[in-house]
């Protein structure tokens, strides 16, 4: 298993978004509403990180080289819904970068949490 480097910043706490997947289906009929359980869809997490110049280079290398262009699964100890501990993630899409000021960048990335939220 690939570990998220401890030298890279953890996600900022403010402004992050976590979205659980669909866990039930609801059908409306003329005579009643039917609801039934379904499999648990992907749990998506959108995080922002602030990186200095060295961390930005390391983040890029982690994404492109270690994770093979962001495809591989990795483990990270990130806080999800108040639950800490190591969980498995993979990039859901390519990250984006915004320059904040000289030698500081904000990285925003969306991840699929492989570890099931119900198992935490």
TIVOSE-412266 format. One record per atom (N, C-alpha, C): residue number from 0; residue in one letter; atom name; z negated, x negated, y negated. Coordinates in nm, 4 decimals. Layout:
N
<NUM, A, CA, <Z, X, Y>>
...
This chain:
120
<0, X, N, <0.0000, -0.0850, 0.1187>>
<0, X, CA, <0.0000, 0.0000, 0.0000>>
<0, X, C, <0.0000, -0.0888, -0.1240>>
<1, X, N, <0.0769, -0.0514, -0.2221>>
<1, X, CA, <0.0842, -0.1222, -0.3494>>
<1, X, C, <-0.0245, -0.0677, -0.4410>>
<2, X, N, <-0.1007, -0.1559, -0.5037>>
<2, X, CA, <-0.2052, -0.1158, -0.5969>>
<2, X, C, <-0.1560, -0.1284, -0.7403>>
<3, X, N, <-0.1969, -0.0341, -0.8249>>
<3, X, CA, <-0.1700, -0.0441, -0.9677>>
<3, X, C, <-0.2472, -0.1648, -1.0201>>
<4, X, N, <-0.1806, -0.2563, -1.0916>>
<4, X, CA, <-0.2482, -0.3793, -1.1358>>
<4, X, C, <-0.3687, -0.3514, -1.2263>>
<5, X, N, <-0.4786, -0.4192, -1.1980>>
<5, X, CA, <-0.5999, -0.4019, -1.2785>>
<5, X, C, <-0.5829, -0.4586, -1.4191>>
<6, X, N, <-0.4823, -0.5428, -1.4399>>
<6, X, CA, <-0.4570, -0.6001, -1.5720>>
<6, X, C, <-0.3790, -0.5063, -1.6625>>
<7, X, N, <-0.3256, -0.3981, -1.6066>>
<7, X, CA, <-0.2559, -0.2978, -1.6882>>
<7, X, C, <-0.3553, -0.1938, -1.7370>>
<8, X, N, <-0.3281, -0.1329, -1.8518>>
<8, X, CA, <-0.4230, -0.0339, -1.9048>>
<8, X, C, <-0.4282, 0.0927, -1.8208>>
<9, X, N, <-0.5439, 0.1561, -1.8219>>
<9, X, CA, <-0.5578, 0.2876, -1.7603>>
<9, X, C, <-0.5011, 0.3916, -1.8565>>
<10, X, N, <-0.4667, 0.5093, -1.8069>>
<10, X, CA, <-0.4143, 0.6135, -1.8956>>
<10, X, C, <-0.5151, 0.6516, -2.0036>>
<11, X, N, <-0.4640, 0.6837, -2.1205>>
<11, X, CA, <-0.5490, 0.7356, -2.2270>>
<11, X, C, <-0.6065, 0.8683, -2.1812>>
<12, X, N, <-0.7255, 0.9019, -2.2243>>
<12, X, CA, <-0.7867, 1.0279, -2.1818>>
<12, X, C, <-0.7333, 1.1462, -2.2605>>
<13, X, N, <-0.7142, 1.1293, -2.3904>>
<13, X, CA, <-0.6687, 1.2409, -2.4734>>
<13, X, C, <-0.5177, 1.2608, -2.4589>>
<14, X, N, <-0.4771, 1.3846, -2.4512>>
<14, X, CA, <-0.3353, 1.4175, -2.4525>>
<14, X, C, <-0.2648, 1.4143, -2.3186>>
<15, X, N, <-0.3346, 1.3805, -2.2111>>
<15, X, CA, <-0.2704, 1.3791, -2.0809>>
<15, X, C, <-0.2592, 1.5217, -2.0270>>
<16, X, N, <-0.1602, 1.5411, -1.9418>>
<16, X, CA, <-0.1358, 1.6744, -1.8873>>
<16, X, C, <-0.1316, 1.6664, -1.7357>>
<17, X, N, <-0.2002, 1.7593, -1.6708>>
<17, X, CA, <-0.2004, 1.7692, -1.5258>>
<17, X, C, <-0.1594, 1.9107, -1.4897>>
<18, X, N, <-0.0681, 1.9231, -1.3940>>
<18, X, CA, <-0.0174, 2.0549, -1.3573>>
<18, X, C, <-0.0126, 2.0679, -1.2063>>
<19, X, N, <-0.0944, 2.1587, -1.1543>>
<19, X, CA, <-0.0927, 2.1857, -1.0113>>
<19, X, C, <0.0324, 2.2623, -0.9726>>
<20, X, N, <0.0700, 2.2492, -0.8480>>
<20, X, CA, <0.1872, 2.3189, -0.7976>>
<20, X, C, <0.1555, 2.4606, -0.7560>>
<21, X, N, <0.2574, 2.5357, -0.7310>>
<21, X, CA, <0.2426, 2.6747, -0.6871>>
<21, X, C, <0.1729, 2.6781, -0.5522>>
<22, X, N, <0.0730, 2.7638, -0.5380>>
<22, X, CA, <-0.0006, 2.7770, -0.4123>>
<22, X, C, <0.0124, 2.9162, -0.3508>>
<23, X, N, <0.0764, 3.0083, -0.4230>>
<23, X, CA, <0.0969, 3.1427, -0.3691>>
<23, X, C, <0.2249, 3.2015, -0.4271>>
<24, X, N, <0.2758, 3.3008, -0.3588>>
<24, X, CA, <0.3930, 3.3754, -0.4052>>
<24, X, C, <0.3504, 3.5185, -0.4318>>
<25, X, N, <0.3974, 3.5761, -0.5393>>
<25, X, CA, <0.3646, 3.7141, -0.5743>>
<25, X, C, <0.4953, 3.7914, -0.5913>>
<26, X, N, <0.5051, 3.9029, -0.5206>>
<26, X, CA, <0.6227, 3.9894, -0.5280>>
<26, X, C, <0.5797, 4.1265, -0.5774>>
<27, X, N, <0.6503, 4.1781, -0.6741>>
<27, X, CA, <0.6214, 4.3120, -0.7266>>
<27, X, C, <0.7196, 4.4127, -0.6685>>
<28, X, N, <0.6643, 4.5172, -0.6086>>
<28, X, CA, <0.7431, 4.6262, -0.5545>>
<28, X, C, <0.7085, 4.7535, -0.6305>>
<29, X, N, <0.7868, 4.8558, -0.6162>>
<29, X, CA, <0.7592, 4.9819, -0.6858>>
<29, X, C, <0.6249, 5.0407, -0.6450>>
<30, X, N, <0.5844, 5.0201, -0.5238>>
<30, X, CA, <0.4623, 5.0819, -0.4721>>
<30, X, C, <0.3398, 4.9895, -0.4747>>
<31, X, N, <0.3592, 4.8587, -0.4858>>
<31, X, CA, <0.2449, 4.7667, -0.4849>>
<31, X, C, <0.2907, 4.6245, -0.5166>>
<32, X, N, <0.1921, 4.5410, -0.5341>>
<32, X, CA, <0.2182, 4.3981, -0.5519>>
<32, X, C, <0.1707, 4.3256, -0.4275>>
<33, X, N, <0.2539, 4.2392, -0.3777>>
<33, X, CA, <0.2181, 4.1623, -0.2584>>
<33, X, C, <0.2008, 4.0166, -0.2985>>
<34, X, N, <0.0911, 3.9586, -0.2525>>
<34, X, CA, <0.0650, 3.8174, -0.2798>>
<34, X, C, <0.0362, 3.7482, -0.1476>>
<35, X, N, <0.0966, 3.6317, -0.1298>>
<35, X, CA, <0.0743, 3.5572, -0.0063>>
<35, X, C, <0.0664, 3.4078, -0.0355>>
<36, X, N, <-0.0094, 3.3402, 0.0446>>
<36, X, CA, <-0.0296, 3.1963, 0.0311>>
<36, X, C, <0.0980, 3.1234, 0.0719>>
<37, X, N, <0.1230, 3.0106, 0.0088>>
<37, X, CA, <0.2356, 2.9265, 0.0455>>
<37, X, C, <0.1877, 2.7819, 0.0484>>
<38, X, N, <0.2743, 2.6915, 0.0844>>
<38, X, CA, <0.2350, 2.5502, 0.0845>>
<38, X, C, <0.2086, 2.5052, -0.0584>>
<39, X, N, <0.1311, 2.4010, -0.0718>>
<39, X, CA, <0.0941, 2.3499, -0.2037>>
<39, X, C, <0.2064, 2.2601, -0.2560>>
<40, X, N, <0.2706, 2.3003, -0.3647>>
<40, X, CA, <0.3785, 2.2222, -0.4237>>
<40, X, C, <0.3246, 2.0961, -0.4905>>
<41, X, N, <0.4148, 2.0179, -0.5465>>
<41, X, CA, <0.3799, 1.8904, -0.6084>>
<41, X, C, <0.2808, 1.9076, -0.7236>>
<42, X, N, <0.1865, 1.8154, -0.7302>>
<42, X, CA, <0.0909, 1.8091, -0.8407>>
<42, X, C, <0.1431, 1.7023, -0.9357>>
<43, X, N, <0.1755, 1.7416, -1.0581>>
<43, X, CA, <0.2377, 1.6514, -1.1544>>
<43, X, C, <0.1370, 1.6087, -1.2612>>
<44, X, N, <0.1461, 1.4819, -1.3000>>
<44, X, CA, <0.0561, 1.4231, -1.3982>>
<44, X, C, <0.1399, 1.3501, -1.5019>>
<45, X, N, <0.1152, 1.3785, -1.6301>>
<45, X, CA, <0.1839, 1.3071, -1.7376>>
<45, X, C, <0.0804, 1.2273, -1.8146>>
<46, X, N, <0.0948, 1.0942, -1.8136>>
<46, X, CA, <-0.0022, 1.0044, -1.8741>>
<46, X, C, <0.0619, 0.9201, -1.9827>>
<47, X, N, <-0.0199, 0.8805, -2.0797>>
<47, X, CA, <0.0206, 0.7868, -2.1841>>
<47, X, C, <-0.0666, 0.6621, -2.1731>>
<48, X, N, <-0.0060, 0.5472, -2.1955>>
<48, X, CA, <-0.0736, 0.4180, -2.1920>>
<48, X, C, <-0.0398, 0.3445, -2.3212>>
<49, X, N, <-0.1300, 0.2642, -2.3711>>
<49, X, CA, <-0.1002, 0.1764, -2.4846>>
<49, X, C, <-0.1021, 0.0329, -2.4318>>
<50, X, N, <0.0069, -0.0392, -2.4548>>
<50, X, CA, <0.0232, -0.1747, -2.4025>>
<50, X, C, <0.0484, -0.2741, -2.5142>>
<51, X, N, <-0.0065, -0.3944, -2.4961>>
<51, X, CA, <0.0312, -0.5041, -2.5843>>
<51, X, C, <0.1572, -0.5699, -2.5250>>
<52, X, N, <0.2023, -0.6778, -2.5859>>
<52, X, CA, <0.3280, -0.7407, -2.5442>>
<52, X, C, <0.3237, -0.7871, -2.3982>>
<53, X, N, <0.2172, -0.8545, -2.3591>>
<53, X, CA, <0.2054, -0.9045, -2.2218>>
<53, X, C, <0.1961, -0.7892, -2.1215>>
<54, X, N, <0.1195, -0.6849, -2.1553>>
<54, X, CA, <0.1066, -0.5698, -2.0659>>
<54, X, C, <0.2382, -0.4934, -2.0550>>
<55, X, N, <0.3134, -0.4854, -2.1641>>
<55, X, CA, <0.4422, -0.4165, -2.1608>>
<55, X, C, <0.5364, -0.4865, -2.0637>>
<56, X, N, <0.5398, -0.6189, -2.0692>>
<56, X, CA, <0.6234, -0.6953, -1.9764>>
<56, X, C, <0.5757, -0.6740, -1.8328>>
<57, X, N, <0.4444, -0.6769, -1.8124>>
<57, X, CA, <0.3900, -0.6571, -1.6778>>
<57, X, C, <0.4189, -0.5165, -1.6261>>
<58, X, N, <0.4079, -0.4155, -1.7138>>
<58, X, CA, <0.4380, -0.2776, -1.6733>>
<58, X, C, <0.5837, -0.2659, -1.6308>>
<59, X, N, <0.6729, -0.3228, -1.7093>>
<59, X, CA, <0.8165, -0.3208, -1.6770>>
<59, X, C, <0.8422, -0.3892, -1.5430>>
<60, X, N, <0.7807, -0.5054, -1.5209>>
<60, X, CA, <0.7974, -0.5772, -1.3940>>
<60, X, C, <0.7401, -0.4973, -1.2768>>
<61, X, N, <0.6264, -0.4327, -1.2987>>
<61, X, CA, <0.5663, -0.3484, -1.1946>>
<61, X, C, <0.6613, -0.2360, -1.1561>>
<62, X, N, <0.7191, -0.1694, -1.2556>>
<62, X, CA, <0.8094, -0.0568, -1.2316>>
<62, X, C, <0.9379, -0.1017, -1.1616>>
<63, X, N, <1.0063, -0.2005, -1.2191>>
<63, X, CA, <1.1384, -0.2394, -1.1687>>
<63, X, C, <1.1332, -0.3281, -1.0443>>
<64, X, N, <1.0402, -0.4201, -1.0388>>
<64, X, CA, <1.0375, -0.5152, -0.9272>>
<64, X, C, <0.9432, -0.4727, -0.8154>>
<65, X, N, <0.8164, -0.4522, -0.8472>>
<65, X, CA, <0.7178, -0.4190, -0.7445>>
<65, X, C, <0.7454, -0.2818, -0.6831>>
<66, X, N, <0.7756, -0.1829, -0.7678>>
<66, X, CA, <0.7988, -0.0461, -0.7185>>
<66, X, C, <0.9461, -0.0163, -0.6913>>
<67, X, N, <1.0294, -0.1175, -0.6928>>
<67, X, CA, <1.1720, -0.1020, -0.6649>>
<67, X, C, <1.2332, 0.0088, -0.7506>>
<68, X, N, <1.2361, -0.0153, -0.8816>>
<68, X, CA, <1.2903, 0.0804, -0.9795>>
<68, X, C, <1.2112, 0.2115, -0.9833>>
<69, X, N, <1.0821, 0.2019, -0.9589>>
<69, X, CA, <0.9953, 0.3188, -0.9693>>
<69, X, C, <0.9940, 0.4098, -0.8485>>
<70, X, N, <1.0541, 0.3686, -0.7380>>
<70, X, CA, <1.0677, 0.4548, -0.6205>>
<70, X, C, <0.9446, 0.4521, -0.5296>>
<71, X, N, <0.8812, 0.3377, -0.5153>>
<71, X, CA, <0.7722, 0.3219, -0.4180>>
<71, X, C, <0.6435, 0.3918, -0.4616>>
<72, X, N, <0.5629, 0.4264, -0.3632>>
<72, X, CA, <0.4320, 0.4875, -0.3841>>
<72, X, C, <0.3307, 0.3768, -0.4127>>
<73, X, N, <0.2357, 0.4063, -0.5012>>
<73, X, CA, <0.1300, 0.3107, -0.5316>>
<73, X, C, <-0.0028, 0.3841, -0.5413>>
<74, X, N, <-0.1113, 0.3080, -0.5326>>
<74, X, CA, <-0.2446, 0.3669, -0.5440>>
<74, X, C, <-0.3074, 0.3243, -0.6766>>
<75, X, N, <-0.3824, 0.4157, -0.7365>>
<75, X, CA, <-0.4485, 0.3882, -0.8641>>
<75, X, C, <-0.5787, 0.4671, -0.8708>>
<76, X, N, <-0.6758, 0.4103, -0.9392>>
<76, X, CA, <-0.8048, 0.4763, -0.9588>>
<76, X, C, <-0.8034, 0.5430, -1.0961>>
<77, X, N, <-0.7341, 0.6554, -1.1057>>
<77, X, CA, <-0.7211, 0.7303, -1.2303>>
<77, X, C, <-0.7989, 0.8606, -1.2202>>
<78, X, N, <-0.8552, 0.9016, -1.3309>>
<78, X, CA, <-0.9342, 1.0242, -1.3377>>
<78, X, C, <-0.8406, 1.1458, -1.3388>>
<79, X, N, <-0.8577, 1.2321, -1.2395>>
<79, X, CA, <-0.7771, 1.3544, -1.2276>>
<79, X, C, <-0.8735, 1.4718, -1.2176>>
<80, X, N, <-0.8671, 1.5617, -1.3137>>
<80, X, CA, <-0.9544, 1.6801, -1.3169>>
<80, X, C, <-1.1019, 1.6427, -1.2981>>
<81, X, N, <-1.1432, 1.5334, -1.3602>>
<81, X, CA, <-1.2815, 1.4900, -1.3532>>
<81, X, C, <-1.3183, 1.4175, -1.2251>>
<82, X, N, <-1.2213, 1.3936, -1.1395>>
<82, X, CA, <-1.2465, 1.3288, -1.0108>>
<82, X, C, <-1.1918, 1.1868, -1.0167>>
<83, X, N, <-1.2814, 1.0892, -1.0000>>
<83, X, CA, <-1.2334, 0.9515, -0.9967>>
<83, X, C, <-1.2182, 0.9070, -0.8525>>
<84, X, N, <-1.1730, 0.7857, -0.8331>>
<84, X, CA, <-1.1450, 0.7335, -0.7003>>
<84, X, C, <-0.9965, 0.7066, -0.6859>>
<85, X, N, <-0.9611, 0.6337, -0.5834>>
<85, X, CA, <-0.8224, 0.5927, -0.5617>>
<85, X, C, <-0.7404, 0.7092, -0.5067>>
<86, X, N, <-0.6237, 0.7278, -0.5659>>
<86, X, CA, <-0.5282, 0.8303, -0.5239>>
<86, X, C, <-0.3900, 0.7673, -0.5183>>
<87, X, N, <-0.2983, 0.8302, -0.4465>>
<87, X, CA, <-0.1622, 0.7790, -0.4365>>
<87, X, C, <-0.0701, 0.8545, -0.5318>>
<88, X, N, <0.0198, 0.7786, -0.5968>>
<88, X, CA, <0.1130, 0.8336, -0.6938>>
<88, X, C, <0.2522, 0.7741, -0.6728>>
<89, X, N, <0.3516, 0.8398, -0.7322>>
<89, X, CA, <0.4836, 0.7808, -0.7493>>
<89, X, C, <0.5424, 0.8358, -0.8786>>
<90, X, N, <0.6301, 0.7603, -0.9397>>
<90, X, CA, <0.6942, 0.8042, -1.0628>>
<90, X, C, <0.7823, 0.9254, -1.0330>>
<91, X, N, <0.7729, 1.0282, -1.1172>>
<91, X, CA, <0.8570, 1.1470, -1.1040>>
<91, X, C, <0.9870, 1.1286, -1.1807>>
<92, X, N, <0.9852, 1.0429, -1.2803>>
<92, X, CA, <1.1040, 1.0125, -1.3604>>
<92, X, C, <1.0807, 0.8782, -1.4287>>
<93, X, N, <1.1834, 0.8299, -1.4955>>
<93, X, CA, <1.1720, 0.7031, -1.5662>>
<93, X, C, <1.0768, 0.7182, -1.6843>>
<94, X, N, <0.9982, 0.6162, -1.7086>>
<94, X, CA, <0.9021, 0.6186, -1.8193>>
<94, X, C, <0.9745, 0.6067, -1.9529>>
<95, X, N, <0.9053, 0.6432, -2.0620>>
<95, X, CA, <0.9596, 0.6247, -2.1970>>
<95, X, C, <0.8621, 0.5389, -2.2772>>
<96, X, N, <0.9164, 0.4693, -2.3764>>
<96, X, CA, <0.8368, 0.3760, -2.4566>>
<96, X, C, <0.8587, 0.4049, -2.6038>>
<97, X, N, <0.7497, 0.4003, -2.6801>>
<97, X, CA, <0.7561, 0.4187, -2.8255>>
<97, X, C, <0.6784, 0.3048, -2.8905>>
<98, X, N, <0.7414, 0.2389, -2.9878>>
<98, X, CA, <0.6733, 0.1316, -3.0607>>
<98, X, C, <0.5707, 0.1946, -3.1549>>
<99, X, N, <0.4469, 0.1446, -3.1495>>
<99, X, CA, <0.3410, 0.1949, -3.2368>>
<99, X, C, <0.3294, 0.1083, -3.3616>>
<100, X, N, <0.3273, -0.0204, -3.3412>>
<100, X, CA, <0.3254, -0.1195, -3.4479>>
<100, X, C, <0.3594, -0.2528, -3.3835>>
<101, X, N, <0.3539, -0.3611, -3.4575>>
<101, X, CA, <0.3912, -0.4917, -3.4046>>
<101, X, C, <0.3068, -0.5244, -3.2808>>
<102, X, N, <0.3740, -0.5544, -3.1725>>
<102, X, CA, <0.3097, -0.5913, -3.0452>>
<102, X, C, <0.2219, -0.4820, -2.9851>>
<103, X, N, <0.2553, -0.3553, -3.0057>>
<103, X, CA, <0.1850, -0.2442, -2.9397>>
<103, X, C, <0.2841, -0.1316, -2.9115>>
<104, X, N, <0.2832, -0.0840, -2.7889>>
<104, X, CA, <0.3743, 0.0213, -2.7465>>
<104, X, C, <0.2975, 0.1303, -2.6728>>
<105, X, N, <0.3476, 0.2516, -2.6862>>
<105, X, CA, <0.2943, 0.3630, -2.6077>>
<105, X, C, <0.3947, 0.3920, -2.4968>>
<106, X, N, <0.3468, 0.3888, -2.3753>>
<106, X, CA, <0.4279, 0.4207, -2.2580>>
<106, X, C, <0.3858, 0.5588, -2.2102>>
<107, X, N, <0.4821, 0.6479, -2.1917>>
<107, X, CA, <0.4547, 0.7811, -2.1384>>
<107, X, C, <0.5322, 0.7950, -2.0078>>
<108, X, N, <0.4618, 0.8378, -1.9035>>
<108, X, CA, <0.5254, 0.8501, -1.7727>>
<108, X, C, <0.4727, 0.9736, -1.7005>>
<109, X, N, <0.5604, 1.0317, -1.6209>>
<109, X, CA, <0.5211, 1.1457, -1.5386>>
<109, X, C, <0.5187, 1.1010, -1.3934>>
<110, X, N, <0.4109, 1.1382, -1.3254>>
<110, X, CA, <0.3901, 1.0971, -1.1872>>
<110, X, C, <0.3727, 1.2190, -1.0981>>
<111, X, N, <0.4117, 1.2036, -0.9736>>
<111, X, CA, <0.3771, 1.3007, -0.8705>>
<111, X, C, <0.2571, 1.2430, -0.7973>>
<112, X, N, <0.1503, 1.3207, -0.7893>>
<112, X, CA, <0.0336, 1.2745, -0.7141>>
<112, X, C, <0.0565, 1.3076, -0.5674>>
<113, X, N, <0.0634, 1.2057, -0.4855>>
<113, X, CA, <0.0875, 1.2220, -0.3421>>
<113, X, C, <-0.0380, 1.2737, -0.2722>>
<114, X, N, <-0.1531, 1.2229, -0.3122>>
<114, X, CA, <-0.2808, 1.2727, -0.2599>>
<114, X, C, <-0.2948, 1.4192, -0.2996>>
<115, X, N, <-0.3215, 1.5030, -0.2045>>
<115, X, CA, <-0.3338, 1.6469, -0.2331>>
<115, X, C, <-0.4617, 1.6757, -0.3113>>
<116, X, N, <-0.4493, 1.7521, -0.4192>>
<116, X, CA, <-0.5627, 1.7853, -0.5064>>
<116, X, C, <-0.6716, 1.8592, -0.4267>>
<117, X, N, <-0.6337, 1.9386, -0.3316>>
<117, X, CA, <-0.7323, 2.0140, -0.2543>>
<117, X, C, <-0.8148, 1.9239, -0.1629>>
<118, X, N, <-0.7664, 1.8007, -0.1383>>
<118, X, CA, <-0.8369, 1.7083, -0.0505>>
<118, X, C, <-0.9332, 1.6178, -0.1273>>
<119, X, N, <-0.9377, 1.6289, -0.2604>>
<119, X, CA, <-1.0258, 1.5432, -0.3398>>
<119, X, C, <-1.1649, 1.6033, -0.3483>>
